[in-house]
């Protein structure tokens, strides 16, 4: 039986942003980040994104670390719902 791993959605989003064409210097907005993440997951799947991240860390570890920090930070900011305001209509 293959090993299973519990991967959080935040890791999947960061991996997807990491492998997307969006660059740190582009200063992407929230909508661009969401589209890039969705596009990467659609194109490569969760495992494909993770595999591409691993490949980059193997080939270019010095730049991959910086890009992954950026991807985690930006994805965390864009998809953070802990500060969202939810309202409910009164019955």
N, C-alpha and C positions, 0 to 999 in steps of 0.2 A: 504494500500500500504506500503511495507517495506521501511524503511529508507535507503537512499543511502549515501555513504560516498565517497569522493574524496580521493583516496589513491595514493600517488605518487609512481612511479616505484622505487625510491630510498628506500622507506619504505618497499616495497615488497621484494626487494633484501636483505635488512638488515634482515628482518624477516626470509627469506629463509636461509640465512647464519647462523643466530642464531640457527635455528632448525636442521641444518645439523650436520653431524658427525665431521666436521672439528673443530679442537681445536686451541685455541689461541697459545698454545705452539708448535703447528706443524709448525708455521711460513709459512702458505700456500702461494704459488705463485699465480699469477693472473689466470693462467689456472685452477688450483685446485679450486680457489674461484668460477670462472665462472661455472665449472662443479658441484660444490656443490650447488650453487644457482639454476641452471637448474634442478638438480636432486630433490631438495626439492620441488620446485614448481610443478614439474611433479608428484611427489609422493603424495603430500598433497594438492596441489592447493593453491591459495592465501589465502583463508579463513582458510584452514587447518593450514597453517603456522602461521597465526595470532592467531588462537586458541591455538596452541602449545606454542606460545610466552606468551600468557595470562596465560596459565596453569603454566608455569615455573615461571612467576612473582608471581603467587599465592602461589606456593609451595616453591620456593627458591628465594625470592626477593633480598636477599643480594648478591647472585652470578649472578642473572639475569641482574642486572643493569650493572655490569662490562662486562658481555658477550655482552649485547646490545650495549654498547659504542664501544666495539671492532668491532662488526658486522657492525655498521654504518660507522666507520672509514675505515675499510678494504673494504667494498663494495663500499664506496664512492671513494676510491682511484682506485680500479680496474675498475669500470665502468665510471669514470669521463671522459667525452668527451669535457669538456670546454677547455682543453689544447691540444686537438688533432690537428694535422696539416692536413688540407684537401687540395688536389691539384686538379686542373681541367685541362684537356687537352685543349690546344688552338685549335680553329676550323680553 
